Amino acid sequence: MPADRHAQSSKSAEERGLPGAFEGETVNRRRFMNITAQGAGGIAAAAFTLPALGFALGPIFQREPFSWQIIGTPADFTETTYVTKVLTIVDGISDAGKSIAYVRVRDPQIDTEPSDQFNQYIALSSRCAHLGCPVRYVEASQRFICPCHGGVYNFRGLVAGGPPPRPLDRFYTLQRNGYVYIGPRYSVNSELRRFSPRDPGEPLDGLGQYLYPSRFDTSVLPPTTNLPAPPAIPGV
């Protein structure tokens, strides 16, 4: 019958012939120092590695905050042209955190995508879906033009020419309390189906919607139960 393996491993250091061992000692000083040094090294490595990993991976699990913003009243917008509105994307960094939205009233004659409370006003992003360059609306031709790489979008924001892989991104909109509110950005495919925000250059038709998943840190639609209060009227 084979000897008990656990019994063999419990021999004292003296029985194993280890130098410097005392009688009955199972861990000699050399082994104790090795274990202590290795443990201290592991703790030191973790002290440097874990904060670095947290710094690198932390933003992946954070959502960018976004709240509804008032951009005007219904009288400020029409169905026939776009009005330029400035909105804040990131708070606390002055003009660097602002962006532009082109806003008009939804026209049932041409806006045939499904309608709900969040798209009664069409708000298009000024960021080209090709590489993110700013586009401008040319009222004479009713086109959005990207001067950087020749991207062209029609009146609805659909690609009319050039390299953009998808239509212009949009913003959620909402009409409440006599004011028009704008929400976070979302992306659309060629059929104007909504998707979580994508980065420039990422198509959303066919396999594109699976090959380019959304980033976890993008803003989500905030609740409509706590909308910002309308601005105070001077003298009232």
Beta strands, then each sheet from edge to edge (+ up, - down):
strand 1: 69-72
strand 2: 83-88
strand 3: 98-105
strand 4: 121-125
strand 5: 136-138
strand 6: 143-145
strand 7: 152-153
strand 8: 159-161
strand 9: 170-176
strand 10: 179-188
strand 11: 194-195
sheet 1: 1+ 10- 9+ 4- 3+ 2-
sheet 2: 1+ 10- 11+
sheet 3: 5+ 6- 7+ 8-
end
